[in-house]
Amino acid sequence: MTMTLVKPVTPTRTMPGRRGDGRVALAFLAPALVGFGVFYLYPAVRGAWYSVTDWNLLSEPEFVGLDNYAALVRDPLFWNSLKVTAYYVILTIGTQMLLGFGLAALLHRLTRSLLVRSLLVVPWLVPNVTVGLLWMWLLDANLGFFNHLLVSLGLDNQGFLTSPGLAMPSVALINSWSSTGYTALLLYAGMLLVPPQVYEAAAIDGSGEVRTLFRVTLPLMRPILAFVLVVSLIGSFQLFDTVAVTTKGGPVNATRVVYFYIYEQAFTHFKMGYASALALSLVLILGVLTFVQMRLLRASTSDLA
Amino acid sequence: MRRLGRPLAWACLITAILISLFPLYWMLRTAITPGRELATDSAGLLPRHPTLFNFQRVLGLASREETRAAGGSGANLDFFLYLRNSVVYTGVITVVQTLACAMAGYAFARLRFRGRDALFGLFVAALMVPPIFTLLPSFVLVKELGWLNTYQGLVAPSLLMTPFAVFFLRQFFLGIPRDVEQAAYIDGAGKWTVFWRVVMPMTKGPLLTLALTTAVWTWNDYLWPLLVAPGEQTRVLTAALGIFLKQSPNTAPDWTGLMAGSALSVIPVLLLLVFFGRRLVDSIQFSGMKG
């Protein structure tokens, strides 16, 4: 850097004045503001407007008041999609958090190896579409690997993705495969934040490994656990790619999750108004859920301080 | 118990790694199985007659007749075209978005202006909105602009910002000490110069971290490219695989071809892991901690 102490010190430069940096700030913000205005704010306003219209993407939108909302309250498929989504969220969050936490604890206890962590995160790097295709094949009812496994164990073939009872657990299994390593790394990072002295103290007090894990590590990690939970929960509500590739909502609506249902209403049935009303309802549902979780987060901040 | 604990723990960890990698091995194993033989040869750890023909045919290097004879649907992947599209889509968004969001994040972290907190609040609120809500009208907008099946339509919505990137970088800029910037101000530099000449070079690491996360997300993106740019000329890899599946007969999907295409789609992200291993793994841990 060539600009050393040549110019005299001017107080206005050192301490940005009370008037603020309005003009410069506008220059800094301009690209983001354009992006936000055109592809977030404007679509949000239009989305809200579509939700009170009847529109098939071709003719002019026709104002219908709250008809779409009245219709969705009475739409069994909408309620089914919420139910199915909730089922998926519980399955996938349960396995991901449990397995992810276990893996993180193993990593933390055993190794700092970058290679091990890289290998665990490989499935997360694979595009969702590829994950879907790959597992469709692994779970194929006739020739899939898992059915070969079942048969060699003397069991019957299963239509993992084609039987209504197994389809959703299978989708949850697929996504757990792809994101458990990722969750484990997030939690592992959280474990690294706990100062080593705490563990030393626990060891000196004669606490065994398992006991330390449940009595020391787990409570100290509450904030990051809560954070990972919120992120995975919001993410899980947006399940689309895997379903779009593997089951397309079937069999018999067993995997017709809310995201996929909205997509179908908009782009298969061209009911843009109804789809927008569904999407706005999802915004509200997730808003409430986030709010509730934020409250829980705040209640759990008194840890390492 | 204590003596048994450690080997047992290692066994669990190694099992987890094997579970992570095995499906990918199976993808490769299927990809090198001759299509005609899959029905009778789908169980062993290795196919009886390994072949690279499936890669050739999805890459369009085999004739239609040869492909049909091998049990394919006749559909192929114009792989290099889709690869190029994916690279353009990912590259342009990653670079532009990271720079634009760094500017915005810096403004929110360091500059004073009226309405700053309200505006930032609005950005954070957008963070909570599930993308499908804005995706429907964004699609309509791109359609109205006549941008369907164009690169500009493909990149437009996330080119200039995502609320997450702005939020992430603001958090980051808030955390770095002001001393260096102050020294530059004393030397008479303006905000703009300080940002580009002092702050940006200092924060290459975290910027790369965010850029890698953005790159992986964009590379894997499926719904938007499928809706907006399904046309042959602008089709990205993920959309191409989805379409390849649709063209494959429902009753007997062309698994060997699909697995060959899938394997090809994984190579670029694996290269990213090989070249940026530490950064990429750190980026995941970093994004967790910053939340």
Interface residues (C-beta under 8 A of the other chain):
Chain A: M1 M3 T4 L5 V6 K7 V9 T10 R13 T14 P16 G20 D21 G22 V24 A25 L26 A27 F28 L29 P31 A32 L33 V34 G35 F36 V38 F39 Y40 L41 Y42 P43 A44 R46 G47 Y50 L57 L99 G102 L103 L106 L107 R109 L110 T111 L114 V116 R117 S118 L119 L120 V121 V122 P123 W124 L125 V126 P127 N128 V129 T130 L133 L134 W135 M136 W137 L138 D140 L143 F145 H148 W177 G181 Y182 L185 L186 L187 Y188 A189 G190 L192 L193 E209 I224 F227 V228 V231 I234 F237 Q238 F240 D241 A244 V245 Y259 I262 Y263 A266 F267 M272 A275 S276 A279 L280 L282 V283 L286 G287 T290
Chain B: G5 R6 A9 W10 C12 L13 A16 I17 I19 S20 L21 P23 L24 W26 M27 T30 L38 A39 S42 A43 V96 A100 C101 M103 A104 Y106 A107 L111 R112 F113 R114 R116 L119 L122 F123 A126 M128 V129 P130 P131 I132 F133 T134 L135 L136 P137 S138 V140 L141 A156 P157 S158 L159 L160 M161 P163 V166 Q182 A184 Y185 I186 D187 G188 A189 G190 K191 W192 F195 R197 V198 V216 W219 N220 Y222 L223 L227 L237 T238 L241 G242 L245 P253 W255 L258 M259 S262 S265 V266 V269 L270 L272 L273 G277 R278 L280 V281 I284 Q285 F286 S287 G288 M289 G291
